[in-house]
Amino acid sequence: MNYVVVYEKSASGWGAYVPDLPGVVTTAKTKEEAQRLIREAIEFHLEGLREDNAPIPEPSASAEVVTVSS
């Protein structure tokens, strides 16, 4: 499954969240660490859903970069 992950840079590091999996978020000092942690968070969340026999949300979010003139 391919889920969209949004990464946001802040003054103190990076945050990441998954629009299709509410509550799956992480923060880290580097983007690389945020990438590792969000992957682990997704896997942990999906494992919990499976253990609870809960439905696995289908990926539905999409993203794109839009370039505008300044």
PAZAFI-935191 format. One record per residue (C-alpha): residue number from 1; residue in three letters; y, x, z. Coordinates in pm, whole numbers, plus 50000, padded with zeros to 5 digits. Example, Ala and Ser with C-alpha at 12.3 -4.5 7.8 and 13.67 -1.06 7.14 Angstrom:
BEGIN
    nr   rest       Y       X       Z
     1    ALA   49550   51230   50780
     2    SER   49894   51367   50714
# end
This chain:
BEGIN
    nr   rest       Y       X       Z
     1    MET   50000   50000   50000
     2    ASN   50349   50121   49919
     3    TYR   50624   50015   50158
     4    VAL   50994   50085   50107
     5    VAL   51135   50307   50381
     6    VAL   51510   50329   50434
     7    TYR   51644   50659   50570
     8    GLU   51990   50677   50723
     9    LYS   52171   50994   50829
    10    SER   52374   50977   51149
    11    ALA   52589   51223   51340
    12    SER   52289   51323   51552
    13    GLY   51999   51309   51305
    14    TRP   51806   51059   51094
    15    GLY   51681   50706   51135
    16    ALA   51416   50528   50930
    17    TYR   51295   50169   50907
    18    VAL   51063   49957   50695
    19    PRO   51217   49627   50575
    20    ASP   50876   49463   50525
    21    LEU   50753   49558   50874
    22    PRO   51011   49441   51129
    23    GLY   51021   49664   51434
    24    VAL   50878   49969   51258
    25    VAL   51159   50219   51313
    26    THR   51203   50580   51416
    27    THR   51469   50840   51478
    28    ALA   51451   51217   51451
    29    LYS   51667   51528   51429
    30    THR   51560   51605   51070
    31    LYS   51472   51392   50771
    32    GLU   51135   51566   50743
    33    GLU   51052   51472   51101
    34    ALA   51168   51113   51039
    35    GLN   50941   51098   50732
    36    ARG   50641   51212   50936
    37    LEU   50715   50977   51224
    38    ILE   50774   50669   51007
    39    ARG   50442   50728   50827
    40    GLU   50269   50745   51166
    41    ALA   50453   50432   51282
    42    ILE   50346   50239   50971
    43    GLU   49983   50345   51010
    44    PHE   49984   50258   51382
    45    HIS   50144   49917   51316
    46    LEU   49896   49827   51041
    47    GLU   49605   49942   51258
    48    GLY   49725   49711   51535
    49    LEU   49755   49419   51297
    50    ARG   49398   49480   51174
    51    GLU   49265   49499   51531
    52    ASP   49435   49167   51609
    53    ASN   49303   49012   51285
    54    ALA   49664   48942   51193
    55    PRO   49776   48930   50831
    56    ILE   49902   49253   50677
    57    PRO   50245   49190   50518
    58    GLU   50247   49251   50146
    59    PRO   50512   49499   50037
    60    SER   50797   49301   49883
    61    ALA   51116   49502   49940
    62    SER   51260   49709   49660
    63    ALA   51541   49962   49649
    64    GLU   51754   50138   49398
    65    VAL   52047   50373   49390
    66    VAL   52357   50227   49226
    67    THR   52617   50469   49089
    68    VAL   52978   50354   49083
    69    SER   53298   50524   48969
    70    SER   53527   50643   49243
# end
